[in-house]
């Protein structure tokens, strides 16, 4: 028998001794799941390509050491190559964006500190949302949510991506046939107020192609999800 409907997450894994440690929220969740049968095996991901089958070994006050029974999934390289750079939104809307893009399994989310929008940074909250989305979707690669950076820093970073896409009407539209989900890709989406004229001028110098999202005007969070899904569908 297996607690197959639940996937746990931890970065504290000792492969040499075949043990792992669940703490805090993960421990509390595990304790509730196993309260009737502590010998029930469960699945754990490290968010770096692996999913393990494990069994509780020792319970402490706020943690649990578990024995790794076997490695169920081992993908040494993340097949999802999408990095989303997007303007920060009001808290609940950006939470939604992080959750859904993490469920899709994109590689990284880079929040942009836009000159048009001043929003509070909730990095730790966004990281927790990403972990929850990973567990809910049964994935094995955690979407990394990094510290917000400026628009200028995003442009500097963009040169390291072979494929650069932007959700904006002023750029040359890329043909869907030319897009590749196998290339490291940066998708750039503006905040709710869009890009400033100065930002558009600067992006034009970096060889971005436009990614068409249809005829309707979409909210930033919707545009982000649709853009990622379109590329993943390729």
N, C-alpha and C positions, 0 to 999 in steps of 0.2 A: 504493500500500500504506500502511496506517495501523496504528500501535500502539494499536488501538481498545480493547483490553481494559484499558488503563491510563489513569487520570485523575490528573493531577498538580495540585498546589496551590501558589499563590504570591500574596502581596499586593504584590510588587514588579513592578508593571506600568507601562510608559511608553507610554500610548496615542498620544501625539503622535509618537513615533519608532517606534511599532509594535514594541516589544521588551519582553521580560520576563526576569526573572532567577530561576533555580532554585538554591537553596542547601541545604547541610547534608543532611538525610535525603532531601529531594526530589531533590537533585543525585545522591546515591548511587544512588537508585532509577533515575533516568533513565539514568545511566551504564551500569547493568547491562542495562537494556532495550535501549539503543542500541549495545551493545558490538560487535555484528556489522554494524550499518548505521546510521551516524550521520546519514544523510540521511532517516531515517524520520520522517514527521510524527507528532505526538502531541497529545493534548488537555490543556488546562490550564484550571482554574477559578480565579477570584479569590475565590470564596466570597461574592460580592456580586451574584450574578445572571448572571454572564457565564461562558461557556465558549469558549475560543479554540482554534483549530488553529494549532500552532506548529511550528517547525523549528529544531533546534540550529544556532547560528551561531558561537559562540566558547566553547571549553572552557577553564576556568581550573583551578587546583588544587582548589578546593572549591566551585566554582559553574559555572553555564553560562548564557550569554546566548543567548536564542532570539528568532527573528523571528516576529512574529504574522502568519500567512498570511491568516486570516479570523476573524470572530466567528461562532461556530456558534449560540450561545444568548445572548440579551440580555433579561433580565427585570428592569426597573428597580425593581420592587416585589416583595417577598417575599409570595407568596400564602398562605403558612402563617402564621397569626396566633396560634399557641399559645405561651404562656410557661408553663413548668412551674416552680413553686416547691416544693421537696421537701427534707425533712430529710436531712442527711448520714448515710450508712451506712458500715459497715466497708468499707475500701478496694476490695476486689475486687467487692463488690456494687454500689457506687456507680459503679465503672468500667463495669460491665455496663449499668447504667441509662443512663449518658451515651452509651454506644455505640449502644444500641438506639433511644433517643429521637432521637439524631442521625441514625441511618439513616432514621427516619421523616421527618426534615426539619423538626422543630419549630423555632420561631424562637429561643427562648432557654431556658436552664436556670439557675435561681437556687437554689444550695444554701443551705439554712437552718441556721443555728447554733441548734439546739434546746436548751432547758434540760434536756431529758430525756437527751440523748445528746452525748457529748464525743468527736468524731472528728477525726483529723488532716486538715487541708486540703491537697489535692494539686491545686491549680488548674492548674498547667502541664501536669501529666499528663492531666487531664481535657480540656484544650484540644487536646492532641495526639490523644487518642482521638476527639474530635469531628472533627478534620481527617481522620483515617483512615476514619471512618464516612462522611464526605462523599465521599471518593474511592471507597470500596468501593461505595456506593450510586449513584454517577454523578450526584450532585446538583450544583446550582449556587449554593445558598445555604447557607452554613456556620451550623450551630447555635452560637450564642454561649453560652459558659459563663462566667458572671461571678463576681466575688468573692462569697463567702458573706456573707449579711447576717442580722441578727437577725429573729426572728418579728415584733417590733414594726415593723421597717422594711418587712417584707413587707406587713403590714396597711396601713401608710401608703401604700405603692406601689399597693395593690390598687384604690384609688379611681379610678385612671386607666384601669381596664379596664371596658368596657361589660358584659362577660360574666365573671362570677366563679364558679368551680366548685370544690367540695371533695369529696374522697373520704372521707365520714364519714356515719355513720348518723343523727346527731342533727339533721341539717338537712333542710329541706323539699326533697323530691326534684324536680328539674326534669323536665319532660316532654321526651322526646327530640325531639319535633316542634318545640319552642321553641328548641332549641339551634342555633347557627349557627357554621359553621367560617369564615365571612367576617368575624366580629367579632373585635376584639382580645380575647383570652381569657386569663385567668389560671387555671391549674389548681393547686390546693393539695393536696399529699399529705404526710402526716406521716412521721416517722421510724419505725424499727422498733418503738419503744415507743408510737407513736401520739401524739396531742395530749394535753397536760395539760388539766385542767379549766379552769384559768385561760385557756389558749389558746383553748379552745372557746368560752368565755364572750365573749372579745374578738372572735372571728370572727363570732359571732352578730350583732354590731352592724354588720357590713359588707355585709349583703345577699348572702351567698354562697348558692348553691344546691347541693344534693347531686347528684353524678353517680353513678348506680348502676352498679356494676361486677359485679353478679351476687350470688348467695347465698353464695358461698364467701369465706372470709377470705384475702386475698391479701397476699403480702409487698409491701413498699414499692416495690421495683423493678418487680414484676409489675403492681401497681396503677398505677404511673406510665405504663408502656408501654400497658396496656389503655385507660386514660383518654384518652391522646393519640390512640390508634388509633381509638377510638370517635368522637371528635370529627372526625377527619380523614375518616372514612367517611361523614359527613353529606353 
